[in-house]
């Protein structure tokens, strides 16, 4: 599916997604990544089953108020002990499948919210 940005802007937008990839500003990505309005970061988590507390520790340093966790082709919830660092930092966590995370990210960026999307493909 291709998504279209409503107007030009300096913020990252997810412009498409499909089986095993997302496109940010027209550039294709096929490995886990973190999308923020002003930058892209690699995320060294190959799959949902490999998530660890340290991964969420990294996410709490992103200066986001809302973190969208895209868990691949289906919605899966991490154990609460893994996400505790986010709760302690007062960061809201929304867990959804990858496609829903992409759509929600674009909406929140358009609203100028402080959002980050941590995207897993498997």
The first five atom37 places (N, CA, C, CB, O) and aatype in JSON, in Angstrom:
{
  "aatype": [20, 20, 20, 20, 20, 20, 20, 20, 20, 20, 20, 20, 20, 20, 20, 20, 20, 20, 20, 20, 20, 20, 20, 20, 20, 20, 20, 20, 20, 20, 20, 20, 20, 20, 20, 20, 20, 20, 20, 20, 20, 20, 20, 20, 20, 20, 20, 20, 20, 20, 20, 20, 20, 20, 20, 20, 20, 20, 20, 20, 20, 20, 20, 20, 20, 20, 20, 20, 20, 20, 20, 20, 20, 20, 20, 20, 20, 20, 20, 20, 20, 20, 20, 20, 20, 20, 20, 20, 20, 20, 20, 20, 20, 20, 20, 20, 20, 20, 20, 20, 20, 20, 20, 20, 20, 20, 20, 20, 20, 20, 20, 20, 20, 20, 20, 20, 20, 20, 20, 20, 20, 20],
  "atom_mask": [
    [1, 1, 1, 1, 1],
    [1, 1, 1, 1, 1],
    [1, 1, 1, 1, 1],
    [1, 1, 1, 1, 1],
    [1, 1, 1, 1, 1],
    [1, 1, 1, 1, 1],
    [1, 1, 1, 1, 1],
    [1, 1, 1, 1, 1],
    [1, 1, 1, 1, 1],
    [1, 1, 1, 1, 1],
    [1, 1, 1, 1, 1],
    [1, 1, 1, 1, 1],
    [1, 1, 1, 1, 1],
    [1, 1, 1, 1, 1],
    [1, 1, 1, 1, 1],
    [1, 1, 1, 1, 1],
    [1, 1, 1, 1, 1],
    [1, 1, 1, 1, 1],
    [1, 1, 1, 1, 1],
    [1, 1, 1, 1, 1],
    [1, 1, 1, 1, 1],
    [1, 1, 1, 1, 1],
    [1, 1, 1, 1, 1],
    [1, 1, 1, 1, 1],
    [1, 1, 1, 1, 1],
    [1, 1, 1, 1, 1],
    [1, 1, 1, 1, 1],
    [1, 1, 1, 1, 1],
    [1, 1, 1, 1, 1],
    [1, 1, 1, 1, 1],
    [1, 1, 1, 1, 1],
    [1, 1, 1, 1, 1],
    [1, 1, 1, 1, 1],
    [1, 1, 1, 1, 1],
    [1, 1, 1, 1, 1],
    [1, 1, 1, 1, 1],
    [1, 1, 1, 1, 1],
    [1, 1, 1, 1, 1],
    [1, 1, 1, 1, 1],
    [1, 1, 1, 1, 1],
    [1, 1, 1, 1, 1],
    [1, 1, 1, 1, 1],
    [1, 1, 1, 1, 1],
    [1, 1, 1, 1, 1],
    [1, 1, 1, 1, 1],
    [1, 1, 1, 1, 1],
    [1, 1, 1, 1, 1],
    [1, 1, 1, 1, 1],
    [1, 1, 1, 1, 1],
    [1, 1, 1, 1, 1],
    [1, 1, 1, 1, 1],
    [1, 1, 1, 1, 1],
    [1, 1, 1, 1, 1],
    [1, 1, 1, 1, 1],
    [1, 1, 1, 1, 1],
    [1, 1, 1, 1, 1],
    [1, 1, 1, 1, 1],
    [1, 1, 1, 1, 1],
    [1, 1, 1, 1, 1],
    [1, 1, 1, 1, 1],
    [1, 1, 1, 1, 1],
    [1, 1, 1, 1, 1],
    [1, 1, 1, 1, 1],
    [1, 1, 1, 1, 1],
    [1, 1, 1, 1, 1],
    [1, 1, 1, 1, 1],
    [1, 1, 1, 1, 1],
    [1, 1, 1, 1, 1],
    [1, 1, 1, 1, 1],
    [1, 1, 1, 1, 1],
    [1, 1, 1, 1, 1],
    [1, 1, 1, 1, 1],
    [1, 1, 1, 1, 1],
    [1, 1, 1, 1, 1],
    [1, 1, 1, 1, 1],
    [1, 1, 1, 1, 1],
    [1, 1, 1, 1, 1],
    [1, 1, 1, 1, 1],
    [1, 1, 1, 1, 1],
    [1, 1, 1, 1, 1],
    [1, 1, 1, 1, 1],
    [1, 1, 1, 1, 1],
    [1, 1, 1, 1, 1],
    [1, 1, 1, 1, 1],
    [1, 1, 1, 1, 1],
    [1, 1, 1, 1, 1],
    [1, 1, 1, 1, 1],
    [1, 1, 1, 1, 1],
    [1, 1, 1, 1, 1],
    [1, 1, 1, 1, 1],
    [1, 1, 1, 1, 1],
    [1, 1, 1, 1, 1],
    [1, 1, 1, 1, 1],
    [1, 1, 1, 1, 1],
    [1, 1, 1, 1, 1],
    [1, 1, 1, 1, 1],
    [1, 1, 1, 1, 1],
    [1, 1, 1, 1, 1],
    [1, 1, 1, 1, 1],
    [1, 1, 1, 1, 1],
    [1, 1, 1, 1, 1],
    [1, 1, 1, 1, 1],
    [1, 1, 1, 1, 1],
    [1, 1, 1, 1, 1],
    [1, 1, 1, 1, 1],
    [1, 1, 1, 1, 1],
    [1, 1, 1, 1, 1],
    [1, 1, 1, 1, 1],
    [1, 1, 1, 1, 1],
    [1, 1, 1, 1, 1],
    [1, 1, 1, 1, 1],
    [1, 1, 1, 1, 1],
    [1, 1, 1, 1, 1],
    [1, 1, 1, 1, 1],
    [1, 1, 1, 1, 1],
    [1, 1, 1, 1, 1],
    [1, 1, 1, 1, 1],
    [1, 1, 1, 1, 1],
    [1, 1, 1, 1, 1],
    [1, 1, 1, 1, 1],
    [1, 1, 1, 1, 1],
    [1, 1, 1, 1, 1]
  ],
  "atom_positions": [
    [[0.85, -1.16, 0.0], [0.0, 0.0, 0.0], [0.89, 1.23, 0.0], [-0.96, 0.0, 1.21], [1.9, 1.27, 0.71]],
    [[0.55, 2.21, -0.77], [1.27, 3.47, -0.79], [0.47, 4.5, -0.02], [1.53, 3.94, -2.25], [-0.75, 4.57, -0.13]],
    [[1.19, 5.29, 0.76], [0.57, 6.38, 1.51], [1.1, 7.68, 0.93], [0.87, 6.28, 3.05], [2.22, 7.73, 0.43]],
    [[0.31, 8.73, 1.0], [0.73, 10.01, 0.46], [0.71, 11.07, 1.54], [-0.18, 10.41, -0.7], [-0.22, 11.16, 2.34]],
    [[1.76, 11.88, 1.56], [1.85, 12.98, 2.49], [1.0, 14.12, 1.96], [3.34, 13.43, 2.69], [0.96, 14.36, 0.75]],
    [[0.31, 14.81, 2.86], [-0.59, 15.87, 2.42], [0.13, 17.13, 1.97], [-1.54, 16.21, 3.53], [-0.47, 17.96, 1.28]],
    [[1.37, 17.29, 2.32], [2.12, 18.46, 1.89], [3.59, 18.28, 2.21], [1.59, 19.72, 2.56], [3.95, 17.42, 3.01]],
    [[4.44, 19.07, 1.59], [5.87, 18.93, 1.85], [6.21, 19.35, 3.27], [6.68, 19.75, 0.85], [5.53, 20.2, 3.86]],
    [[7.23, 18.77, 3.81], [7.65, 19.13, 5.14], [8.96, 18.46, 5.48], [6.58, 18.77, 6.15], [9.37, 17.5, 4.83]],
    [[9.62, 18.96, 6.5], [10.93, 18.42, 6.87], [10.84, 17.17, 7.73], [11.72, 19.48, 7.59], [11.86, 16.59, 8.08]],
    [[9.65, 16.74, 8.08], [9.48, 15.6, 8.98], [9.44, 14.29, 8.22], [8.2, 15.77, 9.81], [8.96, 14.22, 7.08]],
    [[9.95, 13.24, 8.86], [9.87, 11.91, 8.26], [8.43, 11.46, 8.19], [10.72, 10.9, 9.06], [7.66, 11.63, 9.13]],
    [[8.08, 10.87, 7.07], [6.75, 10.3, 6.88], [6.92, 8.89, 6.33], [5.88, 11.18, 5.92], [7.81, 8.62, 5.53]],
    [[6.07, 8.01, 6.77], [6.04, 6.66, 6.23], [5.19, 6.72, 4.97], [5.49, 5.61, 7.27], [3.98, 6.95, 5.03]],
    [[5.84, 6.49, 3.84], [5.19, 6.7, 2.54], [4.7, 5.41, 1.9], [6.13, 7.39, 1.61], [4.09, 5.45, 0.83]],
    [[4.97, 4.28, 2.53], [4.48, 3.02, 2.01], [4.9, 1.87, 2.91], [4.98, 2.79, 0.59], [5.82, 2.01, 3.72]],
    [[4.22, 0.75, 2.76], [4.59, -0.45, 3.5], [4.02, -1.66, 2.8], [4.09, -0.37, 4.96], [3.08, -1.56, 2.01]],
    [[4.6, -2.79, 3.1], [4.14, -4.04, 2.51], [4.75, -5.2, 3.28], [4.5, -4.13, 1.01], [5.28, -5.01, 4.37]],
    [[4.67, -6.37, 2.71], [5.2, -7.56, 3.36], [6.71, -7.43, 3.52], [4.83, -8.83, 2.55], [7.45, -7.52, 2.54]],
    [[7.18, -7.22, 4.75], [8.61, -7.18, 5.05], [9.33, -5.88, 4.76], [9.26, -8.22, 4.31], [10.56, -5.87, 4.7]],
    [[8.61, -4.78, 4.58], [9.3, -3.51, 4.36], [8.4, -2.33, 4.75], [9.73, -3.38, 2.88], [7.18, -2.44, 4.83]],
    [[9.06, -1.2, 4.99], [8.39, 0.09, 5.07], [9.2, 1.07, 4.24], [8.23, 0.58, 6.56], [10.4, 0.87, 4.02]],
    [[8.54, 2.11, 3.78], [9.24, 3.17, 3.06], [9.09, 4.45, 3.87], [8.67, 3.35, 1.61], [7.98, 4.84, 4.24]],
    [[10.21, 5.1, 4.12], [10.22, 6.37, 4.83], [10.75, 7.41, 3.85], [11.1, 6.32, 6.14], [11.88, 7.31, 3.37]],
    [[9.92, 8.4, 3.56], [10.26, 9.43, 2.58], [10.7, 8.82, 1.26], [11.36, 10.35, 3.13], [11.61, 9.32, 0.61]],
    [[10.05, 7.72, 0.87], [10.34, 7.08, -0.4], [11.5, 6.1, -0.39], [10.62, 8.1, -1.4], [11.76, 5.45, -1.4]],
    [[12.19, 5.96, 0.73], [13.32, 5.05, 0.83], [12.89, 3.76, 1.52], [14.5, 5.7, 1.6], [12.28, 3.8, 2.6]],
    [[13.19, 2.64, 0.9], [12.77, 1.33, 1.4], [13.68, 0.84, 2.52], [12.75, 0.3, 0.26], [14.91, 0.95, 2.43]],
    [[13.06, 0.29, 3.6], [13.78, -0.28, 4.74], [13.22, -1.68, 5.0], [13.66, 0.62, 6.02], [12.01, -1.87, 5.05]],
    [[14.13, -2.65, 5.16], [13.7, -4.03, 5.35], [14.2, -4.64, 6.65], [14.17, -4.87, 4.18], [14.08, -5.85, 6.85]],
    [[14.77, -3.84, 7.52], [15.2, -4.31, 8.83], [14.61, -3.4, 9.9], [16.77, -4.35, 8.94], [14.2, -2.28, 9.62]],
    [[14.57, -3.91, 11.11], [13.98, -3.16, 12.22], [14.58, -1.76, 12.29], [14.2, -3.9, 13.56], [15.78, -1.57, 12.12]],
    [[13.73, -0.78, 12.55], [14.2, 0.58, 12.68], [13.28, 1.39, 13.57], [14.32, 1.24, 11.31], [12.16, 0.99, 13.89]],
    [[13.8, 2.54, 13.97], [13.06, 3.5, 14.79], [12.88, 4.75, 13.94], [13.8, 3.82, 16.15], [13.84, 5.32, 13.44]],
    [[11.62, 5.16, 13.79], [11.3, 6.34, 12.99], [10.86, 7.44, 13.93], [10.19, 6.03, 11.93], [9.93, 7.28, 14.72]],
    [[11.55, 8.56, 13.84], [11.19, 9.77, 14.58], [10.94, 10.88, 13.57], [12.31, 10.18, 15.59], [11.4, 10.79, 12.43]],
    [[10.22, 11.91, 13.95], [9.94, 12.97, 12.99], [11.2, 13.57, 12.36], [9.16, 14.06, 13.66], [11.16, 14.01, 11.21]],
    [[12.31, 13.61, 13.11], [13.51, 14.28, 12.61], [14.68, 13.36, 12.28], [13.95, 15.27, 13.6], [15.72, 13.84, 11.83]],
    [[14.53, 12.04, 12.51], [15.64, 11.14, 12.21], [15.17, 9.68, 12.18], [16.76, 11.31, 13.25], [14.1, 9.34, 12.67]],
    [[16.02, 8.85, 11.57], [15.82, 7.41, 11.55], [16.98, 6.77, 12.28], [15.71, 6.87, 10.09], [18.13, 7.2, 12.15]],
    [[16.69, 5.74, 13.06], [17.73, 5.04, 13.79], [17.62, 3.55, 13.53], [17.64, 5.34, 15.3], [16.52, 3.01, 13.45]],
    [[18.75, 2.87, 13.4], [18.67, 1.41, 13.31], [18.23, 0.86, 14.66], [20.04, 0.8, 12.87], [18.49, 1.47, 15.7]],
    [[17.58, -0.27, 14.64], [17.16, -0.92, 15.89], [17.62, -2.36, 15.8], [15.6, -0.82, 16.13], [17.09, -3.13, 15.0]],
    [[18.57, -2.73, 16.6], [19.21, -4.04, 16.51], [18.39, -5.14, 17.18], [20.58, -3.99, 17.13], [18.91, -5.91, 17.98]],
    [[17.13, -5.19, 16.85], [16.24, -6.25, 17.35], [15.72, -6.99, 16.11], [15.04, -5.65, 18.24], [14.9, -6.44, 15.38]],
    [[16.18, -8.21, 15.88], [15.8, -8.89, 14.64], [14.35, -9.37, 14.61], [16.69, -10.05, 14.43], [13.77, -9.5, 13.53]],
    [[13.75, -9.63, 15.78], [12.38, -10.14, 15.81], [11.78, -9.93, 17.18], [12.34, -11.64, 15.43], [12.49, -9.69, 18.16]],
    [[10.45, -10.01, 17.24], [9.71, -9.77, 18.48], [10.21, -10.64, 19.63], [8.23, -10.01, 18.25], [10.36, -10.16, 20.75]],
    [[10.46, -11.9, 19.36], [10.88, -12.85, 20.41], [12.21, -12.47, 21.05], [10.97, -14.25, 19.84], [12.53, -12.96, 22.13]],
    [[12.99, -11.62, 20.41], [14.31, -11.23, 20.92], [14.28, -9.93, 21.72], [15.28, -11.09, 19.77], [15.33, -9.47, 22.17]],
    [[13.11, -9.32, 21.91], [13.03, -8.08, 22.68], [13.53, -8.28, 24.11], [11.58, -7.56, 22.7], [13.25, -9.29, 24.74]],
    [[14.29, -7.29, 24.6], [14.84, -7.34, 25.96], [14.64, -5.99, 26.63], [16.35, -7.71, 25.93], [14.35, -4.99, 25.97]],
    [[14.8, -5.96, 27.94], [14.66, -4.71, 28.7], [15.57, -3.64, 28.13], [14.97, -4.95, 30.19], [15.18, -2.47, 28.06]],
    [[16.77, -4.0, 27.73], [17.73, -3.03, 27.19], [17.2, -2.34, 25.94], [19.05, -3.72, 26.86], [17.51, -1.17, 25.69]],
    [[16.41, -3.03, 25.17], [15.83, -2.42, 23.97], [14.86, -1.3, 24.33], [15.12, -3.49, 23.12], [14.81, -0.28, 23.66]],
    [[14.1, -1.5, 25.38], [13.16, -0.47, 25.83], [13.88, 0.64, 26.58], [12.08, -1.09, 26.72], [13.42, 1.78, 26.58]],
    [[15.02, 0.33, 27.22], [15.85, 1.37, 27.82], [16.31, 2.36, 26.74], [17.08, 0.76, 28.55], [16.3, 3.57, 26.95]],
    [[16.71, 1.82, 25.58], [17.13, 2.68, 24.47], [15.97, 3.55, 24.0], [17.66, 1.82, 23.29], [16.15, 4.74, 23.72]],
    [[14.78, 2.97, 23.92], [13.63, 3.71, 23.42], [13.23, 4.86, 24.35], [12.46, 2.77, 23.24], [12.7, 5.86, 23.88]],
    [[13.47, 4.72, 25.64], [13.07, 5.79, 26.55], [13.95, 7.03, 26.43], [13.11, 5.29, 27.99], [13.61, 8.08, 26.98]],
    [[15.08, 6.94, 25.72], [15.99, 8.07, 25.57], [15.68, 8.91, 24.32], [17.41, 7.58, 25.51], [16.44, 9.84, 24.01]],
    [[14.62, 8.62, 23.62], [14.34, 9.24, 22.33], [13.6, 10.57, 22.41], [13.55, 8.32, 21.49], [13.36, 11.19, 21.38]],
    [[13.25, 11.02, 23.58], [12.51, 12.27, 23.76], [11.15, 12.22, 23.08], [13.32, 13.44, 23.22], [10.73, 13.19, 22.44]],
    [[10.48, 11.09, 23.22], [9.14, 10.93, 22.68], [8.14, 10.85, 23.82], [9.04, 9.67, 21.77], [8.45, 10.33, 24.89]],
    [[6.94, 11.36, 23.59], [5.87, 11.22, 24.57], [5.07, 9.95, 24.33], [4.95, 12.43, 24.52], [4.5, 9.37, 25.25]],
    [[5.04, 9.52, 23.06], [4.3, 8.33, 22.67], [5.22, 7.44, 21.85], [3.01, 8.71, 21.85], [5.88, 7.9, 20.91]],
    [[5.27, 6.18, 22.22], [6.02, 5.21, 21.45], [5.05, 4.21, 20.83], [7.08, 4.48, 22.33], [4.24, 3.61, 21.53]],
    [[5.14, 4.06, 19.52], [4.36, 3.07, 18.81], [5.26, 1.87, 18.57], [3.78, 3.63, 17.47], [6.32, 2.01, 17.95]],
    [[4.86, 0.71, 19.04], [5.62, -0.51, 18.82], [4.89, -1.33, 17.76], [5.8, -1.32, 20.14], [3.83, -1.89, 18.02]],
    [[5.48, -1.39, 16.57], [4.94, -2.2, 15.49], [5.55, -3.59, 15.58], [5.22, -1.56, 14.09], [6.76, -3.75, 15.41]],
    [[4.73, -4.59, 15.85], [5.23, -5.93, 16.19], [5.22, -6.91, 15.01], [4.41, -6.49, 17.31], [5.13, -8.12, 15.22]],
    [[5.31, -6.4, 13.81], [5.34, -7.28, 12.65], [3.96, -7.5, 12.07], [5.96, -8.6, 13.02], [3.09, -6.64, 12.21]],
    [[3.75, -8.64, 11.42], [2.48, -8.85, 10.72], [1.27, -9.03, 11.64], [2.59, -10.05, 9.85], [0.13, -8.91, 11.19]],
    [[1.51, -9.3, 12.92], [0.37, -9.4, 13.85], [0.71, -8.68, 15.15], [0.01, -10.89, 14.14], [1.88, -8.49, 15.49]],
    [[-0.32, -8.29, 15.85], [-0.16, -7.58, 17.12], [0.22, -8.59, 18.21], [-1.47, -6.82, 17.5], [-0.45, -9.6, 18.42]],
    [[1.33, -8.29, 18.9], [1.79, -9.12, 20.01], [2.23, -8.18, 21.13], [2.96, -10.08, 19.58], [2.85, -7.15, 20.87]],
    [[1.92, -8.54, 22.36], [2.23, -7.66, 23.48], [3.46, -8.15, 24.23], [1.03, -7.57, 24.43], [3.52, -9.32, 24.64]],
    [[4.45, -7.27, 24.42], [5.62, -7.66, 25.2], [5.26, -7.79, 26.68], [6.77, -6.65, 25.02], [4.29, -7.18, 27.14]],
    [[6.02, -8.56, 27.4], [5.81, -8.72, 28.84], [5.97, -7.36, 29.53], [6.8, -9.78, 29.43], [6.86, -6.6, 29.16]],
    [[5.14, -7.05, 30.52], [5.24, -5.76, 31.21], [6.61, -5.46, 31.83], [4.19, -5.69, 32.28], [6.98, -4.3, 31.96]],
    [[7.35, -6.49, 32.22], [8.69, -6.22, 32.78], [9.61, -5.63, 31.72], [9.3, -7.5, 33.37], [10.55, -4.9, 32.06]],
    [[9.37, -5.94, 30.44], [10.19, -5.37, 29.37], [9.89, -3.9, 29.15], [9.98, -6.14, 28.08], [10.79, -3.11, 28.88]],
    [[8.63, -3.54, 29.26], [8.22, -2.16, 28.97], [8.25, -1.25, 30.19], [6.83, -2.16, 28.39], [7.93, -0.07, 30.08]],
    [[8.63, -1.78, 31.34], [8.67, -0.99, 32.58], [9.5, 0.29, 32.45], [9.22, -1.84, 33.71], [9.09, 1.32, 32.99]],
    [[10.65, 0.28, 31.76], [11.41, 1.53, 31.64], [10.61, 2.67, 31.0], [12.66, 1.29, 30.82], [10.77, 3.83, 31.37]],
    [[9.74, 2.34, 30.05], [8.92, 3.37, 29.42], [7.89, 3.93, 30.39], [8.21, 2.81, 28.18], [7.68, 5.15, 30.46]],
    [[7.24, 3.05, 31.14], [6.25, 3.49, 32.13], [6.91, 4.37, 33.18], [5.57, 2.29, 32.79], [6.35, 5.39, 33.58]],
    [[8.08, 3.97, 33.63], [8.8, 4.75, 34.65], [9.18, 6.13, 34.13], [10.05, 4.01, 35.1], [9.25, 7.09, 34.91]],
    [[9.42, 6.25, 32.83], [9.79, 7.53, 32.23], [8.56, 8.35, 31.82], [10.68, 7.3, 31.02], [8.71, 9.46, 31.31]],
    [[7.36, 7.81, 32.02], [6.14, 8.53, 31.66], [5.87, 8.57, 30.16], [6.22, 9.93, 32.17], [5.21, 9.48, 29.67]],
    [[6.38, 7.57, 29.44], [6.19, 7.5, 27.99], [5.04, 6.55, 27.7], [7.49, 7.05, 27.27], [5.04, 5.41, 28.16]],
    [[4.08, 7.01, 26.94], [2.95, 6.18, 26.55], [3.37, 5.15, 25.52], [1.81, 7.03, 26.01], [4.13, 5.47, 24.6]],
    [[2.89, 3.93, 25.66], [3.22, 2.86, 24.73], [1.95, 2.34, 24.08], [3.97, 1.71, 25.45], [0.98, 2.0, 24.77]],
    [[1.95, 2.3, 22.76], [0.85, 1.72, 22.0], [1.43, 0.58, 21.18], [0.14, 2.78, 21.08], [2.37, 0.77, 20.41]],
    [[0.88, -0.62, 21.35], [1.36, -1.81, 20.66], [0.36, -2.18, 19.58], [1.57, -2.99, 21.65], [-0.84, -2.28, 19.84]],
    [[0.85, -2.38, 18.36], [-0.02, -2.7, 17.24], [0.79, -3.42, 16.17], [-0.68, -1.44, 16.66], [2.01, -3.48, 16.25]],
    [[0.1, -3.96, 15.19], [0.85, -4.59, 14.1], [1.58, -3.5, 13.31], [-0.09, -5.42, 13.17], [1.31, -2.31, 13.47]],
    [[2.51, -3.93, 12.47], [3.37, -3.0, 11.75], [2.58, -2.0, 10.91], [4.33, -3.76, 10.87], [2.87, -0.81, 10.92]],
    [[1.59, -2.48, 10.17], [0.83, -1.59, 9.28], [0.06, -0.53, 10.06], [-0.13, -2.4, 8.43], [0.04, 0.63, 9.66]],
    [[-0.56, -0.92, 11.16], [-1.29, 0.04, 11.98], [-0.33, 1.06, 12.6], [-2.09, -0.68, 13.09], [-0.66, 2.24, 12.72]],
    [[0.86, 0.61, 13.0], [1.85, 1.52, 13.57], [2.28, 2.56, 12.54], [3.08, 0.73, 14.08], [2.46, 3.73, 12.88]],
    [[2.44, 2.15, 11.3], [2.82, 3.09, 10.23], [1.75, 4.15, 10.02], [3.07, 2.33, 8.92], [2.05, 5.34, 9.95]],
    [[0.51, 3.72, 9.94], [-0.59, 4.68, 9.73], [-0.72, 5.63, 10.92], [-1.93, 3.94, 9.51], [-0.89, 6.84, 10.74]],
    [[-0.64, 5.1, 12.13], [-0.79, 5.91, 13.33], [0.35, 6.9, 13.47], [-0.87, 5.02, 14.57], [0.14, 8.04, 13.87]],
    [[1.56, 6.46, 13.15], [2.72, 7.36, 13.19], [2.46, 8.59, 12.33], [3.99, 6.63, 12.71], [2.66, 9.72, 12.79]],
    [[2.02, 8.39, 11.09], [1.79, 9.54, 10.2], [0.74, 10.49, 10.76], [1.36, 9.05, 8.83], [0.89, 11.71, 10.63]],
    [[-0.3, 9.97, 11.35], [-1.34, 10.83, 11.94], [-0.75, 11.66, 13.08], [-2.52, 9.98, 12.46], [-0.99, 12.87, 13.15]],
    [[0.01, 11.02, 13.96], [0.56, 11.74, 15.11], [1.61, 12.76, 14.7], [1.17, 10.75, 16.1], [1.71, 13.82, 15.31]],
    [[2.4, 12.46, 13.66], [3.36, 13.44, 13.15], [2.62, 14.64, 12.58], [4.28, 12.8, 12.07], [3.03, 15.78, 12.79]],
    [[1.54, 14.39, 11.85], [0.76, 15.5, 11.29], [0.18, 16.38, 12.39], [-0.38, 14.95, 10.41], [0.0, 17.58, 12.19]],
    [[-0.1, 15.79, 13.55], [-0.59, 16.56, 14.7], [0.55, 17.2, 15.49], [-1.4, 15.66, 15.61], [0.32, 17.83, 16.52]],
    [[1.78, 17.04, 14.99], [2.99, 17.59, 15.62], [3.2, 17.04, 17.03], [2.9, 19.11, 15.67], [3.64, 17.76, 17.93]],
    [[2.89, 15.77, 17.22], [3.11, 15.1, 18.49], [4.53, 14.6, 18.56], [2.12, 13.94, 18.69], [5.16, 14.36, 17.53]],
    [[5.05, 14.44, 19.77], [6.39, 13.89, 19.98], [6.26, 12.36, 20.0], [7.04, 14.44, 21.33], [6.05, 11.75, 21.04]],
    [[6.41, 11.77, 18.82], [6.15, 10.34, 18.63], [7.39, 9.66, 18.08], [4.95, 10.12, 17.69], [8.19, 10.26, 17.36]],
    [[7.53, 8.39, 18.42], [8.54, 7.52, 17.82], [7.84, 6.21, 17.47], [9.77, 7.29, 18.79], [6.96, 5.75, 18.19]],
    [[8.26, 5.62, 16.36], [7.73, 4.31, 15.96], [8.89, 3.33, 15.91], [7.0, 4.39, 14.57], [9.82, 3.5, 15.12]],
    [[8.83, 2.31, 16.76], [9.82, 1.24, 16.76], [9.2, 0.08, 15.98], [10.24, 0.81, 18.24], [8.21, -0.51, 16.41]],
    [[9.79, -0.23, 14.83], [9.15, -1.13, 13.88], [9.93, -2.44, 13.73], [9.01, -0.46, 12.53], [11.12, -2.45, 13.4]],
    [[9.24, -3.54, 13.97], [9.79, -4.88, 13.8], [9.1, -5.52, 12.61], [9.61, -5.74, 15.1], [7.92, -5.25, 12.35]],
    [[9.81, -6.36, 11.88], [9.24, -7.01, 10.71], [8.88, -8.47, 10.96], [10.19, -6.92, 9.56], [8.13, -9.07, 10.19]],
    [[9.42, -9.05, 12.03], [9.15, -10.47, 12.32], [8.86, -10.66, 13.81], [10.34, -11.37, 11.9], [8.61, -11.77, 14.25]]
  ]
}
